[in-house]
């Protein structure tokens, strides 16, 4: 189900980087129903499959995203990332990342585009709009909403009415791409590397995610890539208290093949 056609990082999932590469190679290309694919460069390399076991980390520079460094376990994982990459001849660079995450604008965009794009997704189904789904949920609240309500759905309806704010937010979020690339250029980086997300947390049926996250570890690095629409691959790194934590490689536009190669080399080195 679509949330935002403007910002997201979508792609295949698989048990290994090789499977992901094979799947992406099969599905990649220009799609007449997806305008964004018309911007793919003519010389873009669609041969994603990693055909040999070369060390793609050697002599590459990775900017270390420090989210999680204020947590003891998070810092251990960041140290592990550095150790794995440097053991294969790569460089991990400490960077000063002063980007401010545009959380309010990003969330408004999600709300606005969700209402719009959901209509296309629903097509000729029984329920053809978010408003109709909200009405259905209200009529069946006891069975479909026993714990949580639909405040975000309702906020999406409200946001969809503010076209002027939507246009302004699009302009604001476009700057994320420039900031992203300037940081890569400033430190002469091939990609960013960091912790994907903190370990999963238990559902709090009374207080929602806000209550559930109180006192939990919290880190993450996917947001800027999603806003920019830039490629991002995550793979298993280690566990914290028995729960899996991933490592992310994030690059500039059209760097998909390189990120797959970095991830495959890291996967082999990390075992």
C-alpha positions in Angstrom: 0.0 0.0 0.0 1.5 3.4 -0.9 2.2 6.1 1.7 4.2 8.6 -0.3 5.2 8.6 -3.9 7.5 11.5 -3.4 9.6 10.1 -0.6 10.5 6.5 0.1 13.1 3.8 -0.3 11.4 0.7 -1.7 13.0 -2.5 -2.8 13.2 -6.3 -2.5 13.9 -8.2 0.7 15.8 -11.5 0.8 17.8 -13.8 3.0 21.1 -12.8 1.4 22.4 -9.8 -0.5 22.8 -12.0 -3.5 19.1 -12.8 -3.5 18.2 -9.1 -3.2 20.6 -8.3 -6.1 19.0 -11.0 -8.3 15.5 -9.8 -7.5 16.3 -6.1 -8.1 17.9 -6.9 -11.4 14.8 -8.8 -12.5 12.4 -5.9 -11.5 14.5 -2.9 -12.4 13.9 -0.8 -15.4 11.6 1.9 -16.9 7.9 1.6 -16.2 5.4 3.6 -18.2 3.2 3.7 -15.1 5.9 5.2 -12.9 7.1 8.6 -14.0 10.1 8.6 -11.8 11.7 5.7 -13.7 11.9 7.9 -16.8 14.7 9.7 -15.1 17.0 6.7 -15.1 20.2 7.6 -16.9 20.8 5.9 -20.3 24.1 4.5 -19.1 22.7 3.1 -15.8 24.1 -0.4 -15.0 21.3 -2.8 -14.4 23.6 -5.7 -13.8 23.1 -5.8 -10.1 24.0 -9.4 -9.5 27.3 -9.8 -7.7 29.1 -12.3 -10.0 32.3 -12.7 -8.0 33.5 -12.5 -4.4 35.8 -9.5 -4.8 36.3 -7.3 -1.8 34.3 -4.2 -2.7 35.1 -2.4 0.6 38.8 -2.0 -0.1 39.9 1.6 -0.6 36.4 2.9 -0.1 35.5 5.7 2.2 32.4 5.5 4.4 31.0 8.3 6.5 30.0 7.0 9.9 26.5 8.1 10.9 26.6 8.4 14.7 23.0 7.8 15.6 23.1 5.4 18.5 26.5 6.5 19.7 25.0 7.9 23.0 23.9 4.3 23.9 26.5 1.8 25.2 25.3 -1.0 23.1 24.9 1.3 20.1 28.5 2.4 20.4 29.7 -1.2 20.5 27.8 -1.8 17.3 29.3 1.3 15.6 32.7 0.0 16.7 32.0 -3.3 15.1 31.0 -1.7 11.8 34.3 0.2 11.8 36.2 -3.0 12.6 34.6 -5.0 9.9 35.1 -2.4 7.2 38.7 -1.6 8.1 39.6 -5.3 8.3 38.8 -5.4 4.6 40.8 -2.3 3.7 38.1 0.3 3.8 38.1 3.6 5.7 35.5 4.7 8.1 35.4 8.5 8.5 34.1 10.4 11.4 31.9 13.1 10.0 30.2 16.2 11.4 26.6 15.7 10.3 24.8 18.9 11.2 21.7 18.2 9.1 18.4 18.9 10.9 15.7 16.3 10.1 12.6 18.1 8.8 10.2 15.9 10.7 7.2 18.1 10.6 7.4 18.7 6.8 8.2 15.0 6.2 5.1 13.9 8.2 2.8 16.4 6.5 3.9 15.1 3.1 3.1 11.5 4.1 -0.3 12.6 5.3 -1.1 14.6 2.1 0.1 12.0 -0.4 -1.4 9.0 1.4 -4.9 10.3 0.9 -4.2 11.0 -2.7 -2.3 7.9 -3.7 -4.6 5.6 -1.8 -7.4 6.4 -4.3 -5.3 5.0 -7.1 -4.4 1.9 -5.1 -8.0 1.1 -4.2 -9.1 1.4 -7.9 -12.5 -0.2 -8.3 -12.5 -2.0 -5.0 -15.5 -1.8 -2.7 -14.0 1.1 -0.8 -12.6 3.7 -3.1 -11.3 6.4 -0.8 -9.8 7.0 2.6 -13.0 8.7 3.7 -14.9 5.5 3.0 -12.4 3.4 4.9 -12.7 5.8 7.9 -16.5 5.4 7.8 -16.2 1.6 7.7 -13.8 1.6 10.7 -16.2 3.8 12.7 -19.0 1.5 11.9 -17.0 -1.6 13.0 -14.9 0.0 15.7 -15.3 -2.8 18.2 -13.8 -5.4 15.9 -11.3 -3.5 13.7 -10.1 -0.9 16.3 -10.1 -2.6 19.7 -6.9 -0.9 20.9 -6.0 2.0 18.6 -8.0 4.5 16.6 -7.4 6.2 13.3 -6.1 9.6 14.1 -3.5 9.5 11.4 -6.2 8.6 8.8 -8.2 11.6 9.9 -5.2 13.9 9.9 -4.5 12.7 6.3 -7.9 13.9 5.2 -7.3 17.3 6.8 -3.8 17.6 5.3 -5.1 16.7 1.8 -7.1 20.0 1.8 -4.0 22.2 2.1 -2.5 22.4 -1.4 -0.5 25.5 -0.7 1.3 23.9 2.3 2.0 20.8 0.2 3.7 22.9 -2.5 5.8 24.7 0.1 6.8 21.4 1.8 7.9 20.0 -1.5 10.3 22.9 -2.0 11.6 22.6 1.5 12.3 18.8 1.3 14.0 19.2 -2.1 16.9 20.7 -0.2 17.5 17.4 1.6 19.1 16.0 -1.6 21.6 18.9 -1.9 22.5 18.6 1.8 23.0 14.8 1.3 25.3 15.2 -1.6 27.3 18.1 -0.2 28.1 16.0 2.9 29.3 13.1 0.7 31.4 15.6 -1.4 32.8 17.4 1.7 34.4 14.2 3.1 35.0 12.6 -0.3 32.8 9.6 0.7 31.7 6.7 -1.4 28.7 6.1 0.9 27.3 6.5 4.5 27.3 3.6 6.9 25.5 3.4 10.3 22.9 1.6 12.4 19.6 1.0 10.6 17.2 1.0 13.6 17.1 0.3 17.3 15.8 -3.1 18.4 12.1 -3.7 18.2 9.9 -2.7 21.2 6.8 -4.3 22.8 3.3 -2.9 21.9 1.8 -0.7 24.6 -1.9 -1.1 24.1 -2.7 1.7 26.6 -0.2 4.4 25.6 0.7 3.5 22.0 4.2 3.9 20.6 4.9 7.0 22.7 4.5 5.0 25.9 6.1 1.9 24.4 9.3 3.9 23.4 9.8 5.5 26.8 13.1 4.2 28.2 13.8 2.2 25.0 16.9 2.5 22.9 16.3 4.8 20.0 18.4 5.3 16.9 17.9 5.2 13.1 19.4 6.4 9.8 16.9 5.8 7.1 15.0 9.1 7.1 17.2 11.3 4.9 17.5 8.6 2.3 13.7 8.1 2.2 13.0 11.9 1.8 15.6 12.2 -0.9 14.5 8.9 -2.6 18.1 7.7 -2.5 19.1 4.0 -2.3 19.6 2.4 1.1 20.4 -1.3 1.9 20.2 -2.8 5.3 21.6 -6.2 6.4 22.0 -8.0 9.7 24.8 -6.7 12.0 24.3 -8.3 15.4 21.9 -8.6 18.3 21.1 -6.5 21.3 19.5 -8.4 24.2 18.6 -11.2 21.7 16.9 -8.8 19.2 18.4 -8.2 15.7 20.0 -4.9 14.7 20.9 -4.0 11.2 23.7 -2.0 9.5 22.8 0.4 6.7 24.8 1.5 3.6 23.3 4.6 2.1 24.4 6.4 -1.1 23.6 9.0 -3.6 21.1 8.7 -6.4 21.7 5.7 -8.8 24.4 4.2 -6.6 22.3 1.0 -6.1 24.9 -1.3 -7.6 27.8 0.0 -5.5 25.7 -0.3 -2.3 24.9 -3.9 -3.1 28.5 -4.7 -3.6 29.5 -3.0 -0.3 26.8 -4.9 1.5 27.8 -8.2 0.0 31.4 -7.8 1.0 30.3 -6.7 4.5 28.0 -9.7 4.8 30.9 -12.1 4.0 33.2 -10.4 6.4 30.6 -10.2 9.2 29.5 -13.8 8.7 
